[in-house]
Amino acid sequence: MYSFRTADPERLATFWAEVMELPVSGPASADLVMLDFHHEIGPITWMFERDDSAGSGSSRLGLDIGLPDGHDWRAIADRAERAGATRYAEHDTDGVRWIEMADPDGNRFRVFAPGPSWRARSRHCPRGLGPPALMGLR
């Protein structure tokens, strides 16, 4: 499960539901919203709960989105931008390509292009966090 603490669970859940093409699981409330609770799309439930004391900046979450070959990785970044993300930079290092972004709460995330092995990509993950998450993208 991915758990987000935010001052506005509905707004942030709506953003990620749009980006990841995940269903909102009901019943939702102003204090708690869950995406794909019944795993209709993938194996991971996304939970957004109200926390008015949640800090700001990238320390709360770091998410990497990876796609298998044949998928339009830039379309994911474009969809995120239309849903309210901020695009910070595009990178191409040693054949590993990715776009740095932030969701409406300022949580940083990266969209990786298909290409080199996950092992090669993990060299670009801070503190050896390993391979980016491959989630329910259609």
N, C-alpha and C positions, 0 to 999 in steps of 0.2 A: 504494500500500500504506500502511496505517496501522500504525505500529509502536509498541508499548507496552513500556516497561521496567518491570518489577514484581518484587517479591519472591515473588509467588505467581501465576504465569502461568495455572494451571488455574482458580483462583477468578475472576480478572478476565476471562478468556476466556469462562467460563460466564456471567458477568453480561452481557457485551456480546452473546453469542450469544442469550440470552433477550430482551434489549431490542430488538435489531435483527432477530431471527428469522433468524439465519444458521446454517448447518451448521458443525459442528466438522470440520475436515479432518484425516484420520488419515494416519499414526499421530502422535498427540500424545505428549509426554513431560512430565516434571516441569519441564523447562527451556524448552520451546518448544511453543506451541499456536497453530494457525492456523485462522482462520475463512474460509469460502468461498474456499479456495485455487483451486478449479477454476471459480470465477465462476458457480456455479449460480443465485445470486440477483442479483448485481450485478457491476459492473466492478472492485470494490475488494476486495483481500485484507486481512484484519486479522491482524497477527502480535503475539503476546505472548511475550516472552522474559525469562527469569530474569535479574535484575540486583539482587543484594542491596544494592548501593550506591545504588540509585535513590532520589532525594530524595522529599520529600513536598510536597504542595500543588499549586496550579494551574499552576505553571511548566512542568510536564512535558507538558501537553496541553490544548488548548482545542478542543472539538468542538461544532459547531452542527448540529442536525438540523432540516431543513425538510421540509414536506410539501406536495404539491400540493393544490389545492382539493378538497373532498369527503372528505378523510381526517380521522379523529378524532385530532387532535394531542394532546389531553389523555390519550387511551388510551395513547399512547407513554410519557408521563410517569408514568402510573399503573403501567404494566408495569415501568418502570425502578425505581420505588419498591418494588414487590413483589419485585423481583430483588435489592434491597439498596442502591439509590441513596438519597441524602439530597436532599430538596426544600428549597431555600433561600428562594425568593421567586417571586412571579408579577408580571409587569410588563405594562402597557398604556400605551404612549407613542406618541402621534400615530397611533393605529390599528395599531401594531405590537405584537403580543402574544407573550410568551414566558415560559417557566418556567426558572428557574435551578436546576441540580441538580449533584450530584457522584456519581461512581461509587464503588465500595467502596475504591479506592485514594486517593480525594480529588481525582481529576481532575474539574475543572469542565466541565459541558456545558450547552447550552441547547436546549430544544425550542420551535421557533417555530410559531405558528399560521399557517394559510394566510391570505392577505390581501393587504396592499400589496405592491408590486413588490419584487424582490430589491434593487433600488437603494435603496428606502426603508429596507429592513431593514438594509442595510449601514451606514447612518448610526449604527446601534446596536452595530456590531462594533468592538471596540477596534483602534486603529492601522490603520484602513482595511483590515481583513482580507478584505473583500468578502463575497459571498453565502454563506449557510450551506450546508453540504453536504447534498445530497439523495441519500440512500442507499437500499439495498435494503429498504425497508419494504413489507410486503404488507398 
